């Protein structure tokens, strides 16, 4: 699966995207797996209320299942003005 990082999430992790193999059942499980990798992931995912997620380019929730998902993107909430 492709995992994409945008804005400050990308800056904390240090890359815009990566391809990973995971057995995670939900987005939250994937986040837990990523957090356990290194401190930079733990810092990026420290406060999930400051993040949004998209599954195959559609907004989703952290309890959403990952079965069949090809792309997960993490980004901060968007503001308009």
Buried (B, 14 or more C-beta within 10 A) or exposed (E): BEBBBBEEBBEBBEEEBEEBEEEBEBBBBBBEBBBEEEEBBEEBBEEEEEBBBBBEEEEBEBEBEBEEBEEBBBBEEEEEE
